């Protein structure tokens, strides 16, 4: 039998590959225009066999290119790609096969009731359907006149290589696979590679996938490495290229995976991990890492660094009054303004909430760092425009310097933070350079804070009472309850030592409720002892008044202590009342309906509006001690006192003057018709037992 070495395609035309299925439900034709098909009774298969006698995935159909010809054929493989065979196997023209390259006219039997016929035609009209009585030619299987005739010898050299590739199914792989020899020539591209990189053959070694590949792959050929990966940019996309050596064929094989989306996701995740979501500034982690690197560099270059800790003043009031949306807009505006002070190597970070932190590199002196902070404070004087509204906010800043104030990240940040708190204590809207003694003060504050949390449990809080004297009768008409802390180490502490700390930590609500209960209980006890009935004044903090259950708690305390509400006088500052006027007026009316008296404490120091003042259901105005101190010598203080007393009388309110210490002050206030006074002229604050003696003496006189 002579060999036909050049026998290839008899008729070189476009070819159509069909699979005609016959099963229990009839006959169907499939045009095979994809690279692969799964065949079986599972509805997810590309070609579904409608028979219960076949496997769920019975066979795989693979498109196989014919070398040197612009043509292809199909190989059918029994079972699935994981190597699991079908339960019946497949018969090709009556012979059982595991893998077979189909030829035109082949009959494929899957089961007793399911078979298929493979045909290759140059036009769909030439398709011969088995059993079609109207066809020009009867279907007689493999004896039909093929349109494509490929001899066995054409596949002789190809089969071994094709089968090797089919072992790993590169034709099916959705990711590009390519092979080159050590001359740089492309020896194989799978369909995905051809589609993704059509310019590979044209560009050759200049293509990003092949550029410098041979130089790196030589190590694989020498056995120095088993494989390597690299990232390659092609047409704006990022690919990961896995490169390994095929020793059997002395080729380089590359698997290429598009990781563009993965890289973008990683970049987003990386960005989010190191940046603040609201402002886009570096976050704590990023700042700490950057400062760590800067310290390492400065250790060898003798560079000085400054860390500036920035905390906004009263930012919470903006959030509470205008809402968090305005607060967020303000934070973005502040971020934008502070960025104007950055140099190339500096870093501004949002530390959290309303706190920012700035690293300034190459600082020549502490004076320059201080002047920079002052410039930033100056920038806060201009309003921030948020949704068309002008907002004003100031800041407090603390500065620490490397290497003078620390040589570690934590110490520099902590010391800058400590200096910032000292700036707040000094009146806010200022900056402070760190000094070592600040840490001693901070430690004492922390110790006090920890002790304060347990002061109630340890029964360390006590109540002192300062008398209020009625000018008409010259007798004690009321008392103001003042809290004290009997500290086991520091002795008796006045409110100014711990109340600001309690407000800062939030424990003021618990302490305020304790004071209210203790004072009401004591007032009722004096009444039961037959002592003169007095008005009881109790200061209410902002945090306490804002509690949604404030009135409920107060009602419970009055019920528990059995104190008549008419004898209770709640003292509120102007700032508390004016902060949320409609809601507060409603709450004040509820308190007045209960019979409770209401006083505006420290009148004249806040920002109350006279138009609102007349709408408030208050009983008493208390003139702040700051206007009483120099009332006899300062015309301004005297004018304020005269105006306040006249205003109160016009609104039918009682007037109480605080801080009266001299007889001259008393006589002047009496001449101005001030109703009541309190201060050291009459008595210092007394504990309950001493005040009881004083009241008993008044009763007997």
C-alpha positions as CSV (number, residue, x, y, z in Angstrom):
1,X,0.0,0.0,0.0
2,X,1.6,3.2,-1.2
3,X,1.9,6.2,1.1
4,X,0.3,9.5,0.1
5,X,2.7,11.9,1.8
6,X,1.0,15.0,0.4
7,X,-2.6,13.9,0.7
8,X,-4.5,16.5,2.7
9,X,-7.7,18.3,1.9
10,X,-9.5,17.2,-1.2
11,X,-11.7,20.3,-1.4
12,X,-10.3,23.4,0.4
13,X,-13.5,25.3,1.3
14,X,-15.1,26.5,4.5
15,X,-16.1,23.5,6.5
16,X,-19.1,22.9,8.8
17,X,-18.9,20.2,11.5
18,X,-22.2,18.7,12.6
19,X,-23.2,16.2,15.3
20,X,-26.6,14.6,14.7
21,X,-28.1,13.1,17.9
22,X,-30.7,10.4,18.0
23,X,-32.2,9.5,21.4
24,X,-35.4,8.6,23.0
25,X,-37.0,12.0,22.2
26,X,-36.1,12.2,18.6
27,X,-33.4,13.6,16.4
28,X,-31.5,16.9,16.8
29,X,-28.6,18.6,14.8
30,X,-25.7,20.5,16.4
31,X,-23.4,22.8,14.5
32,X,-20.0,22.3,16.2
33,X,-18.5,25.9,16.2
34,X,-17.0,25.9,19.7
35,X,-13.7,24.5,20.9
36,X,-15.2,22.0,23.4
37,X,-18.5,20.4,24.3
38,X,-19.6,18.2,27.2
39,X,-22.0,15.5,26.3
40,X,-24.4,13.7,28.7
41,X,-27.8,13.7,30.3
42,X,-27.1,16.5,32.8
43,X,-29.0,19.6,31.6
44,X,-25.8,21.7,32.1
45,X,-24.0,19.9,29.3
46,X,-23.4,21.6,26.0
47,X,-25.0,18.7,24.2
48,X,-27.8,17.0,26.2
49,X,-28.6,13.4,25.7
50,X,-32.2,12.7,26.6
51,X,-31.8,9.2,27.9
52,X,-31.6,7.7,31.4
53,X,-29.2,5.0,30.0
54,X,-26.3,7.4,29.5
55,X,-24.1,9.0,32.1
56,X,-24.6,12.5,33.5
57,X,-21.4,13.5,31.7
58,X,-20.8,10.8,29.1
59,X,-18.1,12.2,26.8
60,X,-16.1,15.3,25.9
61,X,-15.7,16.7,22.4
62,X,-12.5,18.6,21.7
63,X,-11.6,20.7,18.6
64,X,-8.2,19.6,17.3
65,X,-6.3,21.8,14.8
66,X,-4.7,20.1,11.9
67,X,-1.0,21.2,11.5
68,X,-0.1,23.1,8.4
69,X,-3.8,23.1,7.3
70,X,-6.4,25.8,7.8
71,X,-8.7,23.1,9.1
72,X,-9.6,21.2,12.3
73,X,-11.3,18.0,13.4
74,X,-12.9,16.9,16.6
75,X,-11.6,14.3,19.2
76,X,-14.1,12.6,21.4
77,X,-13.0,11.3,24.8
78,X,-15.0,8.9,27.0
79,X,-16.0,10.4,30.4
80,X,-15.1,13.7,31.9
81,X,-11.9,15.7,32.1
82,X,-11.1,14.4,35.6
83,X,-10.6,10.9,34.1
84,X,-13.9,9.4,35.2
85,X,-15.2,7.1,32.5
86,X,-18.9,6.8,31.5
87,X,-20.9,3.8,32.6
88,X,-21.5,2.5,29.1
89,X,-18.4,3.7,27.3
90,X,-18.6,4.8,23.6
91,X,-18.6,2.8,20.4
92,X,-17.2,4.4,17.2
93,X,-18.5,2.5,14.2
94,X,-19.0,-0.5,16.4
95,X,-15.6,-0.4,18.1
96,X,-15.2,0.6,21.8
97,X,-12.9,3.6,22.1
98,X,-11.6,5.8,24.9
99,X,-10.3,8.6,22.7
100,X,-10.8,9.0,18.9
101,X,-10.4,11.7,16.3
102,X,-13.7,11.7,14.4
103,X,-14.0,11.4,10.7
104,X,-16.9,12.3,8.5
105,X,-19.6,9.7,8.7
106,X,-18.6,8.2,12.0
107,X,-21.4,6.7,14.1
108,X,-21.1,7.1,17.9
109,X,-23.1,4.8,20.1
110,X,-23.7,6.0,23.8
111,X,-26.4,3.5,24.7
112,X,-29.0,1.2,23.2
113,X,-31.3,4.1,22.6
114,X,-28.8,6.9,22.0
115,X,-26.4,7.5,19.2
116,X,-24.8,10.3,17.1
117,X,-23.5,10.8,13.6
118,X,-20.6,13.1,12.8
119,X,-20.5,14.9,9.4
120,X,-18.2,17.5,7.8
121,X,-19.7,19.4,4.9
122,X,-18.8,22.5,2.9
123,X,-22.4,23.8,3.1
124,X,-25.2,23.1,5.5
125,X,-27.4,22.1,2.6
126,X,-25.1,19.1,2.0
127,X,-25.9,17.6,5.4
128,X,-27.4,14.2,5.1
129,X,-29.7,13.3,8.0
130,X,-29.9,9.6,8.8
131,X,-33.4,8.3,8.1
132,X,-34.4,11.3,5.9
133,X,-36.4,9.7,3.0
134,X,-36.4,13.0,1.1
135,X,-32.6,13.2,0.9
136,X,-30.9,12.9,-2.5
137,X,-28.6,10.3,-1.1
138,X,-29.2,7.7,1.5
139,X,-27.1,7.9,4.7
140,X,-24.7,4.9,4.5
141,X,-22.3,5.7,7.3
142,X,-18.6,5.7,6.6
143,X,-19.0,4.7,2.9
144,X,-20.3,8.3,2.2
145,X,-18.2,10.5,-0.2
146,X,-16.3,12.7,2.4
147,X,-15.8,16.4,1.7
148,X,-12.7,16.3,3.8
149,X,-10.3,13.4,3.6
150,X,-7.2,13.3,5.9
151,X,-5.0,10.3,5.7
152,X,-3.6,8.6,8.8
153,X,-0.1,9.6,7.9
154,X,-1.0,13.3,8.2
155,X,-1.6,12.6,11.9
156,X,1.3,10.2,12.5
157,X,3.7,12.9,13.7
158,X,1.0,15.0,15.2
159,X,-0.8,12.5,17.4
160,X,1.9,12.0,20.0
161,X,2.3,15.8,20.5
162,X,-1.5,16.3,20.4
163,X,-2.1,13.6,22.9
164,X,0.5,15.0,25.2
165,X,-1.2,18.3,25.1
166,X,-4.6,16.7,25.6
167,X,-3.3,15.1,28.8
168,X,-3.4,18.5,30.4
169,X,-6.1,19.8,28.0
170,X,-4.5,23.1,27.0
171,X,-7.0,23.4,24.2
172,X,-9.8,23.6,26.8
173,X,-8.0,26.0,29.1
174,X,-9.7,29.4,29.2
175,X,-6.3,31.0,30.0
176,X,-3.7,31.6,27.3
177,X,-0.9,28.9,27.0
178,X,2.1,29.3,24.8
179,X,5.3,27.4,24.1
180,X,8.5,28.6,22.5
181,X,11.8,26.9,21.8
182,X,15.2,28.2,22.8
183,X,15.6,30.0,19.5
184,X,12.6,32.2,20.5
185,X,10.3,30.7,17.9
186,X,6.7,30.1,18.9
187,X,5.9,26.4,18.7
188,X,2.4,26.4,20.1
189,X,-0.5,28.7,21.1
190,X,-3.7,27.4,22.5
191,X,-7.0,29.0,21.3
192,X,-7.2,31.3,24.3
193,X,-3.7,32.7,23.5
194,X,-4.5,33.2,19.9
195,X,-7.6,35.1,20.8
196,X,-6.1,37.2,23.6
197,X,-2.8,38.0,21.9
198,X,-3.3,38.0,18.1
199,X,-0.1,40.1,17.7
200,X,2.2,37.5,19.3
201,X,3.5,36.1,16.0
202,X,3.9,39.5,14.5
203,X,5.9,41.0,17.4
204,X,7.7,37.9,18.4
205,X,10.4,38.5,21.0
206,X,9.3,42.2,21.2
207,X,5.9,41.2,22.7
208,X,5.8,41.8,26.5
209,X,5.1,38.1,27.1
210,X,8.3,37.0,25.3
211,X,10.5,40.0,26.0
212,X,13.6,38.9,28.1
213,X,11.9,35.5,28.6
214,X,14.8,33.4,27.1
215,X,17.4,35.0,29.4
216,X,15.4,34.1,32.5
217,X,14.4,30.6,31.2
218,X,18.0,29.5,30.7
219,X,18.1,28.9,34.5
220,X,15.2,26.5,34.1
221,X,17.0,24.6,31.3
222,X,20.1,24.3,33.5
223,X,18.1,22.9,36.4
224,X,18.8,25.9,38.6
225,X,15.1,26.6,39.1
226,X,12.0,24.6,38.5
227,X,9.8,27.5,37.5
228,X,9.3,31.2,38.0
229,X,6.5,33.8,37.7
230,X,6.5,37.3,36.6
231,X,3.9,40.1,36.0
232,X,3.6,41.5,32.5
233,X,1.6,44.5,31.3
234,X,-0.1,44.0,27.9
235,X,-2.4,46.6,26.4
236,X,-3.2,48.1,29.8
237,X,-3.9,44.8,31.4
238,X,-1.8,43.0,34.0
239,X,-1.0,39.3,33.5
240,X,0.8,36.8,35.7
241,X,3.0,34.6,33.6
242,X,4.0,31.1,35.0
243,X,7.0,29.8,33.2
244,X,8.4,26.3,33.3
245,X,10.6,24.0,31.2
246,X,9.4,21.0,29.3
247,X,12.4,18.8,29.4
248,X,11.0,16.1,27.1
249,X,10.6,18.5,24.2
250,X,13.2,21.1,25.3
251,X,10.5,23.8,25.2
252,X,9.4,26.7,27.4
253,X,5.8,26.6,28.4
254,X,4.0,29.7,29.8
255,X,0.6,29.8,31.5
256,X,-0.8,33.3,31.4
257,X,-3.5,34.5,33.8
258,X,-5.3,37.9,33.6
259,X,-4.9,39.4,37.1
260,X,-6.0,42.9,36.3
261,X,-9.1,42.8,38.5
262,X,-7.2,41.0,41.2
263,X,-4.5,43.7,41.2
264,X,-7.1,46.5,41.2
265,X,-8.8,44.8,44.1
266,X,-5.5,44.4,45.9
267,X,-4.7,48.0,45.3
268,X,-8.1,49.1,46.7
269,X,-7.7,46.9,49.7
270,X,-4.2,48.1,50.2
271,X,-5.4,51.7,49.9
272,X,-8.3,51.2,52.3
273,X,-6.0,49.4,54.8
274,X,-3.7,52.5,55.0
275,X,-6.0,55.4,54.4
276,X,-9.0,57.1,56.1
277,X,-12.2,56.5,54.2
278,X,-13.6,60.0,54.8
279,X,-10.7,62.3,54.1
280,X,-8.4,60.1,52.1
281,X,-5.5,60.9,54.5
282,X,-3.1,58.2,55.7
283,X,-4.5,56.4,58.7
284,X,-2.8,55.5,62.0
285,X,-1.1,52.4,60.6
286,X,0.3,54.3,57.6
287,X,1.5,57.2,59.8
288,X,3.1,54.9,62.3
289,X,4.9,53.0,59.6
290,X,6.1,56.2,57.9
291,X,7.3,57.7,61.2
292,X,9.2,54.4,61.9
293,X,11.0,54.7,58.6
294,X,11.7,58.4,59.1
295,X,13.2,57.7,62.5
296,X,15.5,55.0,61.0
297,X,16.7,57.4,58.4
298,X,17.1,60.2,60.9
299,X,19.3,58.1,63.1
300,X,22.0,58.1,60.4
301,X,21.4,61.6,58.9
302,X,20.9,63.5,62.2
303,X,17.7,64.9,60.8
304,X,15.3,66.5,63.3
305,X,11.6,65.7,63.2
306,X,8.5,67.3,64.6
307,X,5.2,65.5,65.4
308,X,2.3,67.9,65.8
309,X,-0.9,66.5,67.3
310,X,-4.1,68.4,66.3
311,X,-7.4,68.2,68.1
312,X,-10.5,70.2,67.1
313,X,-12.1,72.3,69.8
314,X,-15.8,71.6,70.5
315,X,-16.2,69.6,67.3
316,X,-18.8,67.5,69.1
317,X,-21.2,70.4,69.4
318,X,-21.2,70.8,65.6
319,X,-22.0,67.1,65.2
320,X,-24.7,67.2,67.8
321,X,-26.4,70.4,66.6
322,X,-26.0,70.2,62.8
323,X,-25.6,66.4,62.3
324,X,-22.8,64.1,61.2
325,X,-23.1,65.0,57.5
326,X,-22.0,68.6,58.3
327,X,-19.4,67.2,60.6
328,X,-18.0,65.1,57.8
329,X,-18.0,68.1,55.4
330,X,-16.1,70.1,58.0
331,X,-13.5,67.4,58.5
332,X,-12.9,67.2,54.7
333,X,-12.5,71.0,54.6
334,X,-10.0,71.0,57.5
335,X,-8.1,68.2,55.8
336,X,-7.9,70.3,52.6
337,X,-6.7,73.4,54.4
338,X,-4.0,71.6,56.5
339,X,-2.6,70.0,53.4
340,X,-1.5,73.4,52.2
341,X,1.2,73.4,54.9
342,X,2.8,70.1,53.8
343,X,6.2,69.8,52.1
344,X,7.2,66.8,49.9
345,X,8.4,64.5,52.7
346,X,5.8,65.6,55.4
347,X,2.8,63.5,56.2
348,X,-0.6,64.5,57.5
349,X,-2.8,61.7,59.0
350,X,-6.3,61.5,60.4
351,X,-5.6,59.9,63.8
352,X,-9.3,59.4,64.5
353,X,-12.5,61.3,65.1
354,X,-11.6,65.0,65.2
355,X,-7.9,64.3,65.7
356,X,-5.1,64.8,63.1
357,X,-1.4,64.3,63.4
358,X,1.4,65.8,61.3
359,X,5.0,64.7,60.7
360,X,7.3,67.5,59.7
361,X,10.7,66.5,58.4
362,X,14.0,68.4,58.4
363,X,13.0,70.8,61.3
364,X,15.8,73.1,62.1
365,X,14.5,74.2,65.5
366,X,11.7,74.0,68.0
367,X,10.9,77.6,67.2
368,X,10.2,76.8,63.5
369,X,7.9,73.9,64.5
370,X,6.0,76.2,66.9
371,X,5.7,78.9,64.2
372,X,4.3,76.4,61.7
373,X,1.7,75.4,64.3
374,X,0.8,79.0,64.8
375,X,0.3,79.4,61.1
376,X,-2.0,76.5,61.0
377,X,-4.0,77.9,63.9
378,X,-4.2,81.2,62.0
379,X,-5.7,79.3,59.1
380,X,-8.6,78.1,61.3
381,X,-9.7,81.8,61.8
382,X,-11.3,81.8,58.3
383,X,-14.7,80.0,58.1
384,X,-15.2,76.6,56.5
385,X,-18.0,76.6,53.9
386,X,-20.1,73.4,54.3
387,X,-23.2,73.0,52.2
388,X,-23.5,76.8,51.9
389,X,-23.1,77.3,55.6
390,X,-20.2,79.1,57.3
391,X,-18.7,77.1,60.2
392,X,-16.1,78.3,62.6
393,X,-13.9,75.9,64.5
394,X,-10.6,76.2,66.3
395,X,-7.9,73.7,67.2
396,X,-5.5,72.8,70.0
397,X,-2.0,71.5,69.0
398,X,0.8,69.8,70.8
399,X,4.4,69.4,69.5
400,X,7.1,66.9,70.3
401,X,10.5,66.9,68.7
402,X,12.9,64.1,67.7
403,X,15.4,63.4,69.2
404,X,14.7,65.7,72.3
405,X,11.3,64.4,73.3
406,X,11.6,60.7,72.3
407,X,13.3,58.4,69.8
408,X,10.4,55.9,69.4
409,X,7.1,56.2,67.5
410,X,4.9,55.7,70.6
411,X,6.8,58.2,72.8
412,X,6.8,61.0,70.2
413,X,3.1,60.6,69.6
414,X,2.2,60.3,73.3
415,X,4.2,63.4,74.2
416,X,2.7,65.4,71.3
417,X,-0.7,64.3,72.6
418,X,0.2,65.3,76.1
419,X,1.3,68.8,74.9
420,X,-2.0,69.1,73.0
421,X,-4.0,68.4,76.2
422,X,-2.0,71.1,78.0
423,X,-3.0,73.5,75.2
424,X,-6.7,72.6,75.7
425,X,-6.3,73.2,79.5
426,X,-4.8,76.6,78.7
427,X,-8.0,77.8,77.0
428,X,-7.9,75.9,73.6
429,X,-7.1,77.5,70.2
430,X,-3.4,77.4,71.1
431,X,-0.3,75.2,70.7
432,X,2.2,73.9,73.3
433,X,5.7,72.4,73.0
434,X,6.1,69.3,75.0
435,X,7.9,69.5,78.4
436,X,8.9,66.5,80.5
437,X,6.9,67.8,83.5
438,X,3.7,67.5,81.4
439,X,3.9,63.7,81.8
440,X,3.8,64.0,85.5
441,X,0.7,66.0,85.2
442,X,-0.8,63.6,82.7
443,X,0.0,60.6,85.0
444,X,-1.7,62.3,87.9
445,X,-4.7,63.0,85.8
446,X,-4.9,59.3,84.7
447,X,-4.5,58.2,88.3
448,X,-7.3,60.6,89.3
449,X,-9.5,59.3,86.5
450,X,-9.1,55.7,87.5
451,X,-9.9,56.5,91.1
452,X,-13.0,58.6,90.1
453,X,-14.5,55.5,88.4
454,X,-14.6,53.8,91.9
455,X,-15.4,56.9,94.0
456,X,-19.1,56.1,94.3
457,X,-18.6,52.4,95.1
458,X,-16.1,53.3,97.8
459,X,-18.5,55.9,99.3
460,X,-15.9,58.7,98.8
461,X,-18.2,61.4,97.4
462,X,-19.8,63.8,100.0
463,X,-22.2,66.7,99.7
464,X,-21.5,70.1,101.2
465,X,-24.2,72.8,101.4
466,X,-23.9,76.6,101.0
467,X,-26.6,78.7,102.5
468,X,-28.7,81.3,100.6
469,X,-29.9,84.2,102.6
470,X,-33.1,86.1,102.0
471,X,-32.5,89.8,102.2
472,X,-36.0,90.7,103.3
473,X,-36.0,88.4,106.4
474,X,-32.2,88.0,106.8
475,X,-32.8,84.3,107.3
476,X,-31.5,81.2,105.5
477,X,-34.1,80.5,102.8
478,X,-32.3,77.8,100.8
479,X,-29.1,75.9,100.2
480,X,-27.1,74.9,97.2
481,X,-25.7,71.3,97.2
482,X,-22.0,71.2,96.2
483,X,-20.2,67.9,95.6
484,X,-16.8,67.1,97.1
485,X,-14.5,64.1,96.8
486,X,-12.9,62.7,99.9
487,X,-9.9,61.2,98.1
488,X,-8.0,58.7,100.2
489,X,-4.6,60.1,99.0
490,X,-5.2,63.8,98.1
491,X,-7.8,64.6,100.8
492,X,-11.0,66.7,100.2
493,X,-11.1,67.7,96.5
494,X,-13.3,70.6,95.3
495,X,-15.4,70.2,92.2
496,X,-13.0,72.0,89.9
497,X,-10.5,69.2,90.5
498,X,-12.6,66.4,89.2
499,X,-15.9,67.6,87.6
500,X,-14.2,68.6,84.3
501,X,-12.6,65.1,84.3
502,X,-16.0,63.5,85.0
503,X,-17.5,65.4,82.1
504,X,-14.6,64.4,79.8
505,X,-15.0,60.7,80.7
506,X,-18.8,60.6,80.8
507,X,-19.0,59.6,84.4
508,X,-20.6,63.0,85.2
509,X,-24.1,61.5,84.5
510,X,-23.6,58.8,87.2
511,X,-22.1,61.4,89.7
512,X,-24.8,63.9,88.9
513,X,-27.6,61.4,89.6
514,X,-25.8,60.4,92.8
515,X,-25.7,64.0,94.0
516,X,-29.3,64.6,93.1
517,X,-30.5,61.6,95.1
518,X,-28.2,62.3,98.1
519,X,-29.2,65.9,98.3
520,X,-33.0,65.2,98.0
521,X,-32.6,62.5,100.7
522,X,-30.8,64.9,103.1
523,X,-33.3,67.7,102.5
524,X,-36.2,65.4,103.3
525,X,-34.3,64.2,106.4
526,X,-34.0,67.8,107.7
527,X,-37.7,68.2,107.2
528,X,-38.5,65.1,109.1
529,X,-36.2,66.4,111.9
530,X,-38.4,69.5,112.2
531,X,-35.7,71.9,110.8
532,X,-36.8,74.9,108.7
533,X,-38.0,74.0,105.2
534,X,-35.6,75.2,102.6
535,X,-35.3,75.4,98.9
536,X,-32.7,72.9,97.7
537,X,-30.5,74.0,94.7
538,X,-28.8,71.2,92.7
539,X,-26.6,71.8,89.7
540,X,-27.4,69.8,86.6
541,X,-24.7,69.1,84.0
542,X,-25.1,69.3,80.2
543,X,-24.6,65.5,79.8
544,X,-27.1,64.7,82.6
545,X,-29.8,67.1,81.2
546,X,-29.4,65.6,77.7
547,X,-30.1,62.1,78.8
548,X,-33.4,60.9,77.2
549,X,-34.5,59.4,80.6
550,X,-33.5,62.4,82.7
551,X,-37.1,63.3,83.7
552,X,-37.9,59.6,84.5
553,X,-34.8,59.3,86.7
554,X,-35.6,62.5,88.5
555,X,-39.2,61.3,89.1
556,X,-37.9,58.1,90.5
557,X,-35.6,60.0,92.9
558,X,-38.4,62.3,94.1
559,X,-40.6,59.2,94.7
560,X,-37.8,57.3,96.5
561,X,-36.9,60.2,98.7
562,X,-40.4,61.6,99.2
563,X,-39.2,65.1,98.7
564,X,-41.9,67.6,97.6
565,X,-40.9,68.8,94.1
566,X,-41.8,72.4,95.1
567,X,-38.7,72.5,97.3
568,X,-36.3,71.3,94.6
569,X,-34.5,74.0,92.5
570,X,-32.6,72.7,89.5
571,X,-29.7,75.0,88.4
572,X,-28.9,75.0,84.7
573,X,-26.3,77.1,82.8
574,X,-27.3,79.3,79.9
575,X,-25.3,77.1,77.5
576,X,-27.4,74.0,78.4
577,X,-30.7,75.8,77.8
578,X,-29.7,77.6,74.6
579,X,-28.1,74.5,72.9
580,X,-31.3,72.9,71.6
581,X,-33.9,75.5,72.3
582,X,-37.2,73.9,71.1
583,X,-36.5,70.5,72.7
584,X,-35.1,72.1,75.9
585,X,-38.1,74.4,76.3
586,X,-40.4,71.4,76.1
587,X,-38.4,69.5,78.7
588,X,-38.3,72.6,81.0
589,X,-42.1,72.9,80.8
590,X,-42.4,69.3,81.9
591,X,-40.2,70.0,84.9
592,X,-42.3,73.1,85.8
593,X,-45.5,71.1,85.5
594,X,-44.0,68.7,88.1
595,X,-43.7,71.7,90.5
596,X,-39.9,71.9,90.2
597,X,-38.3,75.3,90.3
598,X,-35.7,76.2,87.6
599,X,-32.8,78.6,87.9
600,X,-30.4,79.9,85.3
601,X,-27.0,79.6,86.9
602,X,-23.9,81.8,86.3
603,X,-26.2,84.3,84.4
604,X,-24.2,86.7,82.2
605,X,-21.4,84.3,81.3
606,X,-23.3,82.6,78.5
607,X,-25.0,83.7,75.3
608,X,-28.7,83.7,76.1
609,X,-31.1,85.7,73.9
610,X,-33.6,87.9,75.7
611,X,-36.3,86.9,73.1
612,X,-35.9,83.3,74.3
613,X,-35.3,84.2,77.9
614,X,-38.9,85.4,78.3
615,X,-40.2,82.1,76.9
616,X,-38.3,80.0,79.4
617,X,-40.3,78.7,82.4
618,X,-37.7,79.7,84.9
619,X,-38.1,81.0,88.5
620,X,-34.6,82.4,89.4
621,X,-31.6,84.2,87.8
622,X,-28.3,83.6,89.6
623,X,-25.7,86.4,88.9
624,X,-22.3,84.9,88.4
625,X,-19.6,85.6,91.0
626,X,-17.3,87.1,88.4
627,X,-19.6,90.2,88.2
628,X,-19.9,90.4,92.0
629,X,-16.2,90.4,92.8
630,X,-15.5,94.0,91.7
631,X,-19.1,95.3,91.8
632,X,-18.1,98.1,94.1
633,X,-15.2,99.4,92.0
634,X,-15.9,98.3,88.4
635,X,-18.5,100.3,86.6
636,X,-19.0,97.6,84.0
637,X,-19.7,94.9,86.5
638,X,-22.1,97.2,88.4
639,X,-24.0,98.0,85.2
640,X,-24.3,94.3,84.4
641,X,-25.6,93.5,87.9
642,X,-28.1,96.4,87.7
643,X,-29.4,95.3,84.3
644,X,-29.7,91.6,85.4
645,X,-31.7,92.5,88.5
646,X,-34.0,94.8,86.6
647,X,-34.5,92.3,83.9
648,X,-35.3,89.5,86.4
649,X,-37.8,91.7,88.2
650,X,-39.5,92.7,85.0
651,X,-39.9,88.9,84.2
652,X,-41.1,88.3,87.8
653,X,-38.0,86.2,88.6
654,X,-36.1,86.0,91.9
655,X,-32.5,87.1,91.8
656,X,-29.7,85.3,93.7
657,X,-26.2,86.8,93.8
658,X,-23.3,84.3,94.0
659,X,-19.9,84.9,95.6
660,X,-20.8,87.7,98.0
661,X,-17.8,88.0,100.4
662,X,-17.9,91.6,101.8
663,X,-20.5,93.7,103.6
664,X,-20.0,96.4,100.9
665,X,-21.0,94.0,98.2
666,X,-24.1,92.9,100.2
667,X,-25.2,96.5,100.9
668,X,-24.9,97.5,97.3
669,X,-26.8,94.4,96.1
670,X,-29.5,95.0,98.7
671,X,-29.9,98.6,97.4
672,X,-30.4,97.1,94.0
673,X,-33.2,94.9,95.3
674,X,-31.4,91.6,94.9
675,X,-33.6,89.0,96.6
676,X,-31.1,86.5,97.9
677,X,-27.4,86.1,98.3
678,X,-24.8,83.4,98.9
679,X,-21.1,83.5,99.6
680,X,-18.5,83.3,102.3
681,X,-19.8,86.5,103.9
682,X,-22.7,84.3,105.2
683,X,-21.0,81.0,105.5
684,X,-18.6,78.7,103.7
685,X,-20.0,75.4,102.3
686,X,-20.7,73.1,105.2
687,X,-21.2,69.3,105.6
688,X,-24.8,68.2,106.4
689,X,-24.3,67.7,110.1
690,X,-22.8,71.2,110.6
691,X,-25.5,72.8,108.6
692,X,-28.1,71.0,110.7
693,X,-26.8,72.7,113.8
694,X,-26.9,76.1,112.0
695,X,-30.5,75.5,110.9
696,X,-31.5,74.4,114.4
697,X,-30.0,77.6,115.9
698,X,-31.9,79.7,113.3
699,X,-35.1,77.9,114.3
700,X,-34.6,78.7,118.0
701,X,-33.7,82.3,117.4
